[in-house]
Amino acid sequence: MKPSAKIYAVLLAVLVSCLPALSQIYKWRDKNGNLVISNVPPPAGVKWEQTKIQGSTPSPKPTAATTGNPAGQGTRELKEYREVKVILYETDWCPYCRKAGEFLKSMGVNLVRYDIDKDQSKKIEKLRKSDGYTGVPLVDVDGILIRGFSEELIKQAVEQKRSE
């Protein structure tokens, strides 16, 4: 084998062994009681729950309109998307922040965006909420914190808040 082929083989083996770790989701409560959902493990000493991401996105919960129950008898109506308050802590240089902002706009949620490079008070607020998490974006779906950008996690959090 040529040296370059060996390097590619080793890199491929490392990548394949890392794939299961990339599909892990961690959930825990921070010291303020906020639910944190992240693909990054929590700080040491924190109790957490680990979940594997399934291959497909879960379907939305049925509503009275989709269950054939027009009067909504025995069912709970979902909130409108615009009733779910979402705060996006972002920077203008972060491509994942832009993706998160575009995705949240497309969902039609009540979105408030803060550029933490331009507003130090919001940077401090973000750090306080997230137990010192310095990465961006941080998505706060009415108390559910999502570190980084994941369409699936954002959808799950928004749907959970719609059903409350």
Stockholm file with secondary structure:
# STOCKHOLM 1.0

chainA/1-164         MKPSAKIYAVLLAVLVSCLPALSQIYKWRDKNGNLVISNVPPPAGVKWEQTKIQGSTPSPKPTAATTGNPAGQGTRELKEYREVKVILYETDWCPYCRKAGEFLKSMGVNLVRYDIDKDQSKKIEKLRKSDGYTGVPLVDVDGILIRGFSEELIKQAVEQKRSE
#=GR chainA/1-164 SS CCHHHHHHHHHHHHHHHHHHHHTEEEEEECTTSCEEEESSCCCTTCCCEEEECCSSCCCCCCCHHHHTCTTCTTCCCCCCGGGSEEEEEECTTCHHHHHHHHHHHHHTCEEEEEETTTCHHHHHHHHHHTTTCCCSCEEEETTEEEESCCHHHHHHHHHHHHHC
#=GC SS_cons         CCHHHHHHHHHHHHHHHHHHHHTEEEEEECTTSCEEEESSCCCTTCCCEEEECCSSCCCCCCCHHHHTCTTCTTCCCCCCGGGSEEEEEECTTCHHHHHHHHHHHHHTCEEEEEETTTCHHHHHHHHHHTTTCCCSCEEEETTEEEESCCHHHHHHHHHHHHHC
//
